[in-house]
Amino acid sequence: MNRIRSRLWKSDVFVKDKQNVDAALRILQDEERICMKEWKCEETVATRVYLKMGQCSLRSYTERDISVKERTKLAWASVVFLRFWKAWLQVSGYSLENHFISSQTFDDSILSRHSIILAMKIFSIYCPHQPFEPWTFGSNSCEELSSRLRGFCRGKSNL
């Protein structure tokens, strides 16, 4: 059997492809945190909170029917969480290398949350009459479009 108790595949947990977008989307769902809580509530609390913050970030970029205020709250919640987590570890004397995400992941996470908030601000100033659609940002949207078009081949029409 390739599926574990939750809706995850074993390959989602024992990762070989670290850029598997579908696996990331599955692990950030509410059902996965519920399953972890039922399995080992006390031992999975930190992982569940971290995944919840990942879900907040994902929602800030992908939710289509939320207000700018809600989008900002979703993005900023994970910034606050990561900064408090890091500060708490340092004040408590824990090693960041052993008890925290990598510095690259931390920096990327903070920057991505700041970037959506700045994008909303810039968009409101320069494109106030256009819809703000952050789910179209990034290369994954391009990859999905290309796969639907069946790729681009030099010298051949896709139509």
PAKE-386927 format. One line per field, with one value per atom (N, C-alpha, C, CB): residue in three letters; x negated, z negated, y negated; atom name. Coordinates in Angstrom, 1 decimal, padded with zeros to 4 digits. Each point is the difference from the previous one (the first is absolute). Glycine has a CB too. Layout:
N
res	(ALA_...)
c1	(X_...)
c3	(Z_...)
c2	(Y_...)
atom	(CA_...)
//
This chain:
159
res	(MET_MET_MET_MET_ASN_ASN_ASN_ASN_ARG_ARG_ARG_ARG_ILE_ILE_ILE_ILE_ARG_ARG_ARG_ARG_SER_SER_SER_SER_ARG_ARG_ARG_ARG_LEU_LEU_LEU_LEU_TRP_TRP_TRP_TRP_LYS_LYS_LYS_LYS_SER_SER_SER_SER_ASP_ASP_ASP_ASP_VAL_VAL_VAL_VAL_PHE_PHE_PHE_PHE_VAL_VAL_VAL_VAL_LYS_LYS_LYS_LYS_ASP_ASP_ASP_ASP_LYS_LYS_LYS_LYS_GLN_GLN_GLN_GLN_ASN_ASN_ASN_ASN_VAL_VAL_VAL_VAL_ASP_ASP_ASP_ASP_ALA_ALA_ALA_ALA_ALA_ALA_ALA_ALA_LEU_LEU_LEU_LEU_ARG_ARG_ARG_ARG_ILE_ILE_ILE_ILE_LEU_LEU_LEU_LEU_GLN_GLN_GLN_GLN_ASP_ASP_ASP_ASP_GLU_GLU_GLU_GLU_GLU_GLU_GLU_GLU_ARG_ARG_ARG_ARG_ILE_ILE_ILE_ILE_CYS_CYS_CYS_CYS_MET_MET_MET_MET_LYS_LYS_LYS_LYS_GLU_GLU_GLU_GLU_TRP_TRP_TRP_TRP_LYS_LYS_LYS_LYS_CYS_CYS_CYS_CYS_GLU_GLU_GLU_GLU_GLU_GLU_GLU_GLU_THR_THR_THR_THR_VAL_VAL_VAL_VAL_ALA_ALA_ALA_ALA_THR_THR_THR_THR_ARG_ARG_ARG_ARG_VAL_VAL_VAL_VAL_TYR_TYR_TYR_TYR_LEU_LEU_LEU_LEU_LYS_LYS_LYS_LYS_MET_MET_MET_MET_GLY_GLY_GLY_GLY_GLN_GLN_GLN_GLN_CYS_CYS_CYS_CYS_SER_SER_SER_SER_LEU_LEU_LEU_LEU_ARG_ARG_ARG_ARG_SER_SER_SER_SER_TYR_TYR_TYR_TYR_THR_THR_THR_THR_GLU_GLU_GLU_GLU_ARG_ARG_ARG_ARG_ASP_ASP_ASP_ASP_ILE_ILE_ILE_ILE_SER_SER_SER_SER_VAL_VAL_VAL_VAL_LYS_LYS_LYS_LYS_GLU_GLU_GLU_GLU_ARG_ARG_ARG_ARG_THR_THR_THR_THR_LYS_LYS_LYS_LYS_LEU_LEU_LEU_LEU_ALA_ALA_ALA_ALA_TRP_TRP_TRP_TRP_ALA_ALA_ALA_ALA_SER_SER_SER_SER_VAL_VAL_VAL_VAL_VAL_VAL_VAL_VAL_PHE_PHE_PHE_PHE_LEU_LEU_LEU_LEU_ARG_ARG_ARG_ARG_PHE_PHE_PHE_PHE_TRP_TRP_TRP_TRP_LYS_LYS_LYS_LYS_ALA_ALA_ALA_ALA_TRP_TRP_TRP_TRP_LEU_LEU_LEU_LEU_GLN_GLN_GLN_GLN_VAL_VAL_VAL_VAL_SER_SER_SER_SER_GLY_GLY_GLY_GLY_TYR_TYR_TYR_TYR_SER_SER_SER_SER_LEU_LEU_LEU_LEU_GLU_GLU_GLU_GLU_ASN_ASN_ASN_ASN_HIS_HIS_HIS_HIS_PHE_PHE_PHE_PHE_ILE_ILE_ILE_ILE_SER_SER_SER_SER_SER_SER_SER_SER_GLN_GLN_GLN_GLN_THR_THR_THR_THR_PHE_PHE_PHE_PHE_ASP_ASP_ASP_ASP_ASP_ASP_ASP_ASP_SER_SER_SER_SER_ILE_ILE_ILE_ILE_LEU_LEU_LEU_LEU_SER_SER_SER_SER_ARG_ARG_ARG_ARG_HIS_HIS_HIS_HIS_SER_SER_SER_SER_ILE_ILE_ILE_ILE_ILE_ILE_ILE_ILE_LEU_LEU_LEU_LEU_ALA_ALA_ALA_ALA_MET_MET_MET_MET_LYS_LYS_LYS_LYS_ILE_ILE_ILE_ILE_PHE_PHE_PHE_PHE_SER_SER_SER_SER_ILE_ILE_ILE_ILE_TYR_TYR_TYR_TYR_CYS_CYS_CYS_CYS_PRO_PRO_PRO_PRO_HIS_HIS_HIS_HIS_GLN_GLN_GLN_GLN_PRO_PRO_PRO_PRO_PHE_PHE_PHE_PHE_GLU_GLU_GLU_GLU_PRO_PRO_PRO_PRO_TRP_TRP_TRP_TRP_THR_THR_THR_THR_PHE_PHE_PHE_PHE_GLY_GLY_GLY_GLY_SER_SER_SER_SER_ASN_ASN_ASN_ASN_SER_SER_SER_SER_CYS_CYS_CYS_CYS_GLU_GLU_GLU_GLU_GLU_GLU_GLU_GLU_LEU_LEU_LEU_LEU_SER_SER_SER_SER_SER_SER_SER_SER_ARG_ARG_ARG_ARG_LEU_LEU_LEU_LEU_ARG_ARG_ARG_ARG_GLY_GLY_GLY_GLY_PHE_PHE_PHE_PHE_CYS_CYS_CYS_CYS_ARG_ARG_ARG_ARG_GLY_GLY_GLY_GLY_LYS_LYS_LYS_LYS_SER_SER_SER_SER_ASN_ASN_ASN_ASN_LEU_LEU_LEU_LEU)
c1	(-000.8_000.8_-000.9_001.9_-001.6_-000.9_000.6_-000.7_001.9_000.5_-000.1_001.6_-001.9_000.0_001.4_-002.5_002.7_001.3_000.7_-000.8_000.0_000.6_000.0_-000.9_001.1_000.1_-001.3_002.2_-003.3_-001.3_-000.5_-000.5_-000.4_-000.7_-001.3_001.0_-001.5_-001.3_-001.1_000.7_-000.6_-001.1_000.2_000.0_001.1_000.2_-000.7_002.2_-002.4_-000.7_-001.4_002.1_-002.4_-001.4_-000.4_000.2_-000.6_-000.1_-001.3_001.3_-001.1_-001.1_000.0_000.2_001.0_000.2_000.3_000.7_-001.6_000.2_000.7_-002.0_002.4_000.8_001.3_-002.1_002.7_001.2_001.2_-001.1_001.6_001.0_001.3_-000.9_001.3_001.2_-000.2_000.5_-001.7_-000.2_000.1_-001.5_000.9_000.0_001.5_-002.3_003.1_001.4_000.7_000.0_-000.3_000.7_-000.4_000.1_-001.3_-000.5_000.5_-002.0_002.3_000.5_001.5_-001.9_002.6_001.5_000.3_000.3_000.9_000.4_000.1_001.3_-000.9_000.1_-001.3_001.8_-002.9_-001.3_-000.3_-000.8_001.1_-000.2_000.9_-000.8_002.0_001.0_-000.5_001.9_-002.3_-000.6_-001.2_000.8_-001.7_-001.1_000.4_-001.4_002.4_000.5_000.6_000.4_000.4_000.6_-001.0_002.1_-003.2_-001.0_-000.9_000.0_-000.6_-000.9_000.1_-001.6_002.6_000.3_-001.2_002.4_-002.9_-001.1_-001.3_001.0_-001.3_-001.3_000.1_-000.4_001.5_000.1_000.4_000.6_-000.4_000.5_-000.8_000.9_-002.3_-000.8_000.1_-001.6_001.6_000.2_001.3_-001.5_002.5_001.4_000.0_001.0_-001.6_000.0_-000.8_000.2_-001.3_-000.8_000.7_-002.1_002.8_000.8_001.2_-000.6_001.2_001.1_-000.6_001.2_-002.4_-000.6_-000.3_-000.9_000.5_-000.2_001.3_-001.9_003.0_001.3_000.4_000.6_-000.8_000.3_-000.7_000.3_-001.6_-000.7_000.5_-002.0_002.3_000.6_001.3_-001.1_002.0_001.3_-000.2_001.0_-002.0_-000.2_-000.3_-000.9_000.3_-000.3_001.1_-002.4_003.1_000.9_001.5_-001.8_002.2_001.4_000.6_-000.3_001.3_000.6_001.0_-000.5_001.2_001.1_-000.2_001.5_-002.6_-000.2_-000.4_-000.7_000.9_-000.3_-001.5_002.3_-002.7_-001.4_-000.4_000.2_000.7_-000.3_-000.2_001.4_-000.6_-000.2_-001.2_002.5_-002.8_-001.3_-001.2_001.2_-001.1_-001.1_-000.2_000.4_000.7_000.0_-000.6_002.0_-001.6_-000.6_-001.5_002.2_-002.6_-001.5_-000.7_000.5_000.0_-000.7_000.0_000.6_000.4_000.0_-001.2_002.5_-002.9_-001.2_-001.3_001.3_-001.3_-001.2_-000.2_000.3_000.8_000.0_-000.4_001.7_-001.1_-000.3_-001.4_002.3_-002.9_-001.4_-000.9_000.6_-000.4_-000.8_000.0_000.3_000.9_000.2_-000.6_002.1_-002.0_-000.5_-001.5_001.9_-002.5_-001.5_-000.5_000.1_000.6_-000.4_000.2_000.7_000.3_000.3_-001.1_002.4_-002.8_-001.1_-001.3_001.1_-001.4_-001.3_000.1_-000.3_001.4_000.1_-000.1_001.4_-000.8_000.0_-001.3_002.4_-003.3_-001.3_-000.1_-000.3_001.3_000.0_-000.8_002.2_-002.8_-000.8_000.9_-001.9_001.8_000.8_-000.3_000.1_-001.3_-000.4_000.7_-002.2_002.6_000.6_001.5_-002.1_002.6_001.4_000.8_-000.7_000.2_000.7_-000.2_-000.4_001.2_-000.2_-001.3_002.5_-003.0_-001.2_000.0_-000.4_-000.7_000.0_000.5_-001.9_001.6_000.5_001.5_-002.2_002.8_001.4_000.7_-000.3_-000.3_000.5_000.0_-000.9_-000.3_-000.1_001.0_-002.4_002.5_000.9_001.5_-001.6_001.9_001.4_000.3_-000.2_-000.7_000.3_000.1_-001.3_000.4_000.0_001.3_-002.5_002.9_001.2_001.2_-001.0_001.1_001.2_-000.1_000.1_-001.3_-000.1_000.3_-001.7_001.3_000.2_001.5_-002.2_003.0_001.4_000.7_000.1_-000.5_000.5_-000.5_000.0_-001.2_-000.5_000.7_-002.2_002.4_000.7_001.4_-001.4_002.1_001.3_000.0_000.7_-001.7_-000.1_-000.3_-000.8_-000.2_-000.4_001.1_-002.4_003.1_001.1_001.1_-000.6_000.9_001.1_-000.3_000.5_-001.8_-000.4_-000.1_-001.3_000.7_-000.2_001.1_-002.4_003.1_001.0_001.3_-001.7_002.3_001.1_001.3_-001.0_001.1_001.2_-000.1_000.5_-001.6_-000.3_000.2_-001.6_002.1_000.1_-001.4_002.2_-002.4_-001.3_000.1_-000.4_-000.4_000.1_-001.4_002.0_-002.4_-001.3_-000.2_-000.1_001.2_-000.2_-000.5_001.9_-002.0_-000.6_-001.5_002.2_-002.7_-001.4_-000.8_000.5_-001.8_-000.9_000.0_000.3_-001.2_-000.2_001.0_-002.4_003.0_000.9_001.2_-000.7_001.2_001.1_-000.4_000.9_-002.1_-000.5_-000.1_-001.3_000.8_-000.2_001.4_-002.1_003.1_001.3_000.6_000.4_-000.6_000.5_-000.7_000.5_-001.8_-000.8_000.5_-002.0_002.3_000.4_001.4_-001.4_002.2_001.4_-000.1_001.0_-002.0_-000.2_-000.8_000.1_-000.6_-000.8_-001.4_002.1_-002.6_-001.4_-000.2_-000.7_-000.5_-000.3_-001.2_000.8_-000.6_-001.1_-000.4_000.9_-002.2_-000.6_000.3_-001.8_002.4_000.3_001.3_-002.4_003.1_001.3_001.1_-001.1_002.3_001.1_000.7_000.3_000.0_000.7_001.5_-001.7_002.1_001.5_000.2_000.2)
c3	(000.0_000.0_000.0_-001.2_002.1_000.1_-000.8_002.3_-002.8_-000.8_-001.4_001.8_-002.6_-001.5_-000.5_-000.2_-001.1_-000.5_000.4_-001.9_002.0_000.5_001.5_-002.0_002.6_001.5_000.7_-000.2_-000.6_000.5_000.6_-001.7_002.7_000.5_-000.8_002.4_-002.4_-000.7_000.6_-000.5_001.8_000.6_-000.4_001.9_-002.4_-000.5_-001.3_001.1_-001.9_-001.3_000.1_-001.1_001.9_000.2_001.4_-001.4_001.4_001.2_000.8_-001.2_002.5_000.9_000.9_000.0_000.4_000.9_-000.9_002.0_-002.3_-001.0_000.7_-001.2_002.4_000.7_000.4_000.8_-001.5_000.3_-000.5_-000.1_000.9_-000.4_-000.5_001.7_-001.0_-000.5_-001.4_002.4_-002.7_-001.3_-001.1_001.0_-000.6_-001.0_-000.2_000.8_000.3_-000.2_-000.9_002.3_-002.1_-000.8_-001.5_002.0_-002.3_-001.4_-000.7_000.6_000.1_-000.7_-000.2_001.1_-000.8_-000.2_-001.5_002.4_-002.8_-001.4_-000.4_000.3_000.6_-000.3_-000.5_001.8_-001.3_-000.4_-001.4_002.4_-002.8_-001.4_-000.9_000.8_-000.4_-000.8_-000.3_000.9_000.2_-000.1_-001.0_002.4_-002.3_-000.9_-001.4_001.8_-002.0_-001.4_-000.6_000.6_000.2_-000.5_-000.2_001.2_-000.4_-000.1_-001.3_002.5_-002.6_-001.2_-000.2_000.5_-001.3_-000.2_-000.6_-000.4_-000.7_-000.6_000.8_-002.2_002.9_000.7_001.4_-001.2_001.7_001.3_000.0_000.8_-002.0_-000.1_000.8_-002.3_002.1_000.8_001.5_-002.0_002.4_001.5_000.5_-000.2_-000.6_000.4_000.1_-001.1_000.1_000.1_001.2_-002.5_002.7_001.2_001.3_-001.3_001.4_001.2_000.1_-000.1_-001.0_000.0_000.6_-002.0_001.6_000.5_001.5_-002.3_002.7_001.4_000.8_-000.5_-000.1_000.6_000.1_-000.8_-000.2_000.0_001.2_-002.5_002.6_001.1_001.4_-001.5_001.6_001.3_000.3_-000.4_-000.6_000.2_000.4_-001.7_001.1_000.3_001.5_-002.3_002.9_001.5_000.8_-000.6_000.1_000.9_-000.2_000.0_-001.1_-000.2_000.9_-002.4_003.1_001.0_-000.5_001.7_-002.8_-000.4_-001.5_001.5_-001.7_-001.3_000.2_-001.0_-000.1_000.1_-000.1_-001.0_001.3_-000.2_-001.4_002.0_-002.9_-001.4_-000.5_-000.3_000.7_-000.3_000.6_-000.2_001.4_000.7_-000.8_002.2_-002.7_-000.7_-001.4_001.1_-001.7_-001.3_000.1_-000.7_001.8_000.3_000.2_001.0_-000.2_000.2_-001.2_002.4_-003.1_-001.2_-001.2_000.8_-000.9_-001.1_000.0_000.0_001.1_000.1_-000.3_001.6_-001.2_-000.3_-001.5_002.2_-002.9_-001.4_-000.7_000.2_000.2_-000.5_000.1_000.5_000.7_000.2_-000.8_002.3_-002.4_-000.8_-001.5_001.8_-002.3_-001.4_-000.3_-000.1_001.0_-000.2_-000.1_001.3_-000.3_000.0_-001.3_002.5_-002.9_-001.2_-001.2_001.1_-001.2_-001.2_-000.1_000.2_000.9_000.0_-000.5_001.9_-001.4_-000.4_-001.5_002.4_-002.9_-001.4_-000.9_000.7_-000.2_-000.8_000.0_000.5_000.4_000.1_000.9_-002.3_003.1_001.0_001.2_-000.8_001.4_001.2_001.2_-001.0_001.8_001.2_001.0_-000.4_000.5_000.9_-000.2_000.2_-001.5_-000.3_-000.3_-000.9_000.7_-000.4_000.9_-002.3_003.4_000.8_001.5_-001.8_002.6_001.4_000.5_000.3_000.9_000.4_000.2_001.2_-001.3_000.2_001.3_-001.6_002.7_001.3_000.1_000.9_-001.5_000.0_-000.8_000.1_-001.2_-000.8_000.8_-002.1_002.7_000.8_001.2_-000.7_001.4_001.1_-000.4_001.1_-002.3_-000.5_-000.3_-000.9_000.2_-000.4_001.2_-002.1_003.1_001.2_000.8_000.0_000.1_000.8_-000.6_000.8_-002.1_-000.7_000.2_-001.7_001.6_000.2_001.4_-001.8_002.8_001.4_000.4_000.4_-001.0_000.4_-000.6_000.1_-001.3_-000.6_000.8_-002.3_002.7_000.8_001.4_-001.2_001.8_001.3_-000.1_000.5_-001.6_-000.2_000.0_-001.3_000.6_-000.2_001.4_-002.4_003.1_001.3_001.0_-000.5_000.4_001.0_-000.3_000.1_-001.4_-000.3_000.5_-002.0_002.1_000.4_001.6_-002.1_002.7_001.5_000.8_-000.5_-000.1_000.8_-000.8_001.2_-001.7_-000.9_000.6_-001.1_002.4_000.6_000.6_000.5_-000.8_000.5_-001.2_001.9_-001.6_-001.1_-000.5_000.9_-002.2_-000.5_-000.1_-001.3_002.1_000.1_-000.2_001.6_-002.9_-000.3_000.4_-001.8_001.9_000.4_001.4_-001.5_002.3_001.3_000.0_001.0_-002.2_-000.2_000.1_-001.4_001.8_-000.1_001.2_-002.5_002.4_001.2_000.0_-000.1_-001.0_000.0_000.9_-002.3_002.3_000.9_001.5_-001.7_002.0_001.4_000.3_-000.2_-000.8_000.3_000.2_-001.4_000.6_000.2_001.3_-002.4_002.9_001.3_001.1_-000.9_000.8_001.0_000.1_-000.4_-000.8_000.1_000.6_-002.0_001.8_000.6_001.5_-002.1_002.5_001.4_000.7_-000.5_-000.3_000.4_000.5_000.7_-001.3_000.2_001.2_-001.1_001.2_001.1_000.7_-001.1_002.4_000.7_001.2_-000.6_000.6_001.1_001.3_-001.5_002.4_001.4_000.1_000.3_-001.4_000.1_-000.6_000.0_000.6_-000.6_-001.0_002.1_-003.3_-001.0_000.3_-001.7_002.6_000.3_001.1_-000.7)
c2	(001.2_-001.2_-001.2_001.2_-002.2_-001.2_-001.2_000.9_-000.8_-001.1_000.4_-000.6_-000.4_000.2_-000.5_-000.3_000.4_-000.2_-001.3_001.3_-002.4_-001.2_000.1_-001.3_000.1_000.0_-000.1_-001.0_001.1_-000.1_001.3_-001.8_001.7_001.1_000.2_-000.3_001.5_000.2_-000.9_002.4_-002.6_-000.9_-001.4_001.6_-002.0_-001.4_-000.2_-000.1_001.2_-000.1_000.3_000.6_000.5_000.4_-000.6_002.2_-003.5_-000.8_000.3_-001.7_001.9_000.1_-001.2_002.5_-003.0_-001.2_-001.1_001.3_-002.2_-001.1_-001.2_000.7_-000.5_-001.1_000.6_-001.2_002.1_000.6_-000.8_002.3_-003.2_-000.9_000.7_-001.7_002.8_000.7_000.6_000.5_000.0_000.5_-001.1_001.8_-003.0_-001.1_-000.4_-000.8_000.7_-000.3_001.0_-001.2_002.4_001.1_-000.2_001.6_-001.8_000.0_-001.2_001.3_-002.4_-001.2_000.0_-001.2_002.2_000.1_000.2_000.8_-001.3_000.2_001.5_-002.1_003.0_001.4_000.6_000.1_-000.6_000.6_-000.4_-000.1_-001.1_-000.4_000.7_-002.2_002.4_000.7_001.5_-001.5_002.1_001.4_000.0_000.5_-001.5_000.0_-000.2_-000.9_000.1_-000.3_001.3_-002.4_003.1_001.3_001.0_-000.5_000.5_001.0_-000.2_000.2_-001.4_-000.3_-001.5_001.9_-002.3_-001.4_-000.8_000.7_-000.3_-000.7_000.0_000.5_000.6_000.1_-000.7_002.2_-002.6_-000.6_-001.4_002.2_-002.8_-001.4_-001.0_000.6_-000.5_-001.0_000.2_000.0_001.3_000.2_-000.5_002.0_-001.8_-000.4_-001.6_002.1_-002.8_-001.4_-000.5_-000.1_000.7_-000.4_000.3_000.6_000.5_000.2_-000.9_002.4_-002.8_-001.0_-001.4_001.2_-001.6_-001.2_000.1_-000.4_001.6_000.2_-000.1_001.5_-001.0_-000.1_-001.4_002.2_-003.0_-001.4_-000.7_000.0_000.3_-000.6_000.4_000.0_001.3_000.5_-000.7_002.2_-002.3_-000.6_-001.5_001.6_-002.3_-001.4_-000.2_-000.4_001.4_-000.1_000.6_000.1_000.9_000.8_-000.2_001.6_-002.1_-000.2_-001.0_000.6_-000.3_-000.9_-001.0_001.7_-001.3_-000.8_-000.5_001.3_-001.9_-000.6_-001.5_002.2_-003.0_-001.4_-000.2_-000.5_-000.8_-000.3_000.0_-001.5_001.1_000.1_001.4_-002.0_003.0_001.4_000.5_000.3_-000.6_000.4_-000.4_-000.1_-001.2_-000.5_000.7_-002.2_002.4_000.7_001.4_-001.3_002.0_001.4_-000.1_000.7_-001.6_-000.1_-000.4_-000.6_-000.4_-000.5_000.9_-002.3_003.2_000.9_000.9_000.0_000.5_000.9_-000.8_001.5_-002.7_-000.8_-000.2_-001.2_000.9_-000.2_001.3_-001.8_002.9_001.3_000.4_000.7_-000.8_000.3_-000.8_000.7_-002.0_-000.9_000.3_-001.8_002.0_000.4_001.4_-001.4_002.3_001.4_-000.1_001.0_-001.8_-000.1_-000.7_-000.1_-001.0_-000.7_000.8_-002.1_002.9_000.8_001.1_-000.4_001.0_001.0_-000.7_001.3_-002.5_-000.6_-000.4_-000.9_000.3_-000.3_001.2_-002.0_003.1_001.2_000.8_000.1_-000.5_000.6_001.2_-000.8_001.0_001.1_-000.4_000.8_000.2_-000.2_-000.1_001.3_-002.4_-000.2_001.1_-002.5_003.0_001.0_001.3_-001.0_001.3_001.3_-000.1_000.7_-002.0_-000.1_-001.0_000.6_-001.0_-001.0_000.4_-001.8_001.1_000.2_-000.6_000.0_000.4_-000.6_-001.5_002.2_-002.8_-001.5_-000.4_-000.2_001.0_-000.3_000.1_000.9_000.1_000.2_-001.2_002.5_-002.9_-001.1_-001.3_001.1_-001.4_-001.2_000.0_-000.2_001.4_000.1_-000.2_001.5_-000.9_-000.1_-001.5_002.4_-003.0_-001.4_-000.9_000.3_-000.1_-000.8_000.2_000.1_001.2_000.3_-000.7_002.2_-002.2_-000.6_-001.5_001.8_-002.4_-001.4_-000.4_-000.1_001.0_-000.4_000.0_001.1_-000.3_000.0_-001.3_002.5_-002.9_-001.2_-001.2_001.0_-001.1_-001.1_000.1_000.0_001.1_000.2_-000.6_002.0_-001.7_-000.6_-001.5_002.0_-002.6_-001.4_-000.6_000.2_000.3_-000.5_000.1_000.6_000.6_000.2_-001.0_002.4_-002.7_-001.0_-001.4_001.4_-001.7_-001.3_-000.1_-000.3_001.3_-000.1_000.7_-000.1_001.0_000.7_000.1_001.3_-002.4_000.0_000.6_-002.0_002.0_000.5_001.4_-002.3_002.9_001.4_001.0_-000.8_002.0_000.9_000.5_000.8_-000.6_000.5_001.5_-002.2_002.9_001.4_000.7_-000.2_000.3_000.5_001.5_-001.7_002.4_001.4_000.2_000.5_-001.6_000.1_-000.4_-000.6_000.3_-000.4_001.3_-002.0_002.0_001.1_000.9_-000.1_001.0_000.9_001.2_-000.6_001.0_001.1_-000.3_000.6_-001.8_-000.3_000.1_-001.6_001.3_000.1_001.5_-002.1_002.9_001.5_000.6_000.0_-000.4_000.6_-000.4_-000.1_-001.2_-000.4_000.8_-002.3_002.4_000.8_001.4_-001.5_002.2_001.4_000.1_000.5_-001.5_000.0_-000.2_-000.9_000.1_-000.3_001.2_-002.5_003.4_001.1_-000.4_001.1_-002.2_-000.4_-000.8_002.0_-002.6_-000.8_000.7_-002.1_002.4_000.6_-000.9_002.3_-002.4_-000.9_000.6_-000.7_-000.2_000.4_000.7_000.2_000.0_000.7_-000.9_002.3_-002.3_-000.8_000.9_-001.3_000.7_000.7_000.0_-000.6_-000.2_000.0_001.0_-002.4)
atom	(N_CA_C_CB_N_CA_C_CB_N_CA_C_CB_N_CA_C_CB_N_CA_C_CB_N_CA_C_CB_N_CA_C_CB_N_CA_C_CB_N_CA_C_CB_N_CA_C_CB_N_CA_C_CB_N_CA_C_CB_N_CA_C_CB_N_CA_C_CB_N_CA_C_CB_N_CA_C_CB_N_CA_C_CB_N_CA_C_CB_N_CA_C_CB_N_CA_C_CB_N_CA_C_CB_N_CA_C_CB_N_CA_C_CB_N_CA_C_CB_N_CA_C_CB_N_CA_C_CB_N_CA_C_CB_N_CA_C_CB_N_CA_C_CB_N_CA_C_CB_N_CA_C_CB_N_CA_C_CB_N_CA_C_CB_N_CA_C_CB_N_CA_C_CB_N_CA_C_CB_N_CA_C_CB_N_CA_C_CB_N_CA_C_CB_N_CA_C_CB_N_CA_C_CB_N_CA_C_CB_N_CA_C_CB_N_CA_C_CB_N_CA_C_CB_N_CA_C_CB_N_CA_C_CB_N_CA_C_CB_N_CA_C_CB_N_CA_C_CB_N_CA_C_CB_N_CA_C_CB_N_CA_C_CB_N_CA_C_CB_N_CA_C_CB_N_CA_C_CB_N_CA_C_CB_N_CA_C_CB_N_CA_C_CB_N_CA_C_CB_N_CA_C_CB_N_CA_C_CB_N_CA_C_CB_N_CA_C_CB_N_CA_C_CB_N_CA_C_CB_N_CA_C_CB_N_CA_C_CB_N_CA_C_CB_N_CA_C_CB_N_CA_C_CB_N_CA_C_CB_N_CA_C_CB_N_CA_C_CB_N_CA_C_CB_N_CA_C_CB_N_CA_C_CB_N_CA_C_CB_N_CA_C_CB_N_CA_C_CB_N_CA_C_CB_N_CA_C_CB_N_CA_C_CB_N_CA_C_CB_N_CA_C_CB_N_CA_C_CB_N_CA_C_CB_N_CA_C_CB_N_CA_C_CB_N_CA_C_CB_N_CA_C_CB_N_CA_C_CB_N_CA_C_CB_N_CA_C_CB_N_CA_C_CB_N_CA_C_CB_N_CA_C_CB_N_CA_C_CB_N_CA_C_CB_N_CA_C_CB_N_CA_C_CB_N_CA_C_CB_N_CA_C_CB_N_CA_C_CB_N_CA_C_CB_N_CA_C_CB_N_CA_C_CB_N_CA_C_CB_N_CA_C_CB_N_CA_C_CB_N_CA_C_CB_N_CA_C_CB_N_CA_C_CB_N_CA_C_CB_N_CA_C_CB_N_CA_C_CB_N_CA_C_CB_N_CA_C_CB_N_CA_C_CB_N_CA_C_CB_N_CA_C_CB_N_CA_C_CB_N_CA_C_CB_N_CA_C_CB_N_CA_C_CB_N_CA_C_CB_N_CA_C_CB_N_CA_C_CB_N_CA_C_CB_N_CA_C_CB_N_CA_C_CB_N_CA_C_CB_N_CA_C_CB_N_CA_C_CB_N_CA_C_CB_N_CA_C_CB_N_CA_C_CB_N_CA_C_CB_N_CA_C_CB_N_CA_C_CB_N_CA_C_CB_N_CA_C_CB_N_CA_C_CB_N_CA_C_CB_N_CA_C_CB_N_CA_C_CB_N_CA_C_CB_N_CA_C_CB_N_CA_C_CB_N_CA_C_CB_N_CA_C_CB_N_CA_C_CB_N_CA_C_CB_N_CA_C_CB_N_CA_C_CB_N_CA_C_CB_N_CA_C_CB_N_CA_C_CB_N_CA_C_CB)
//
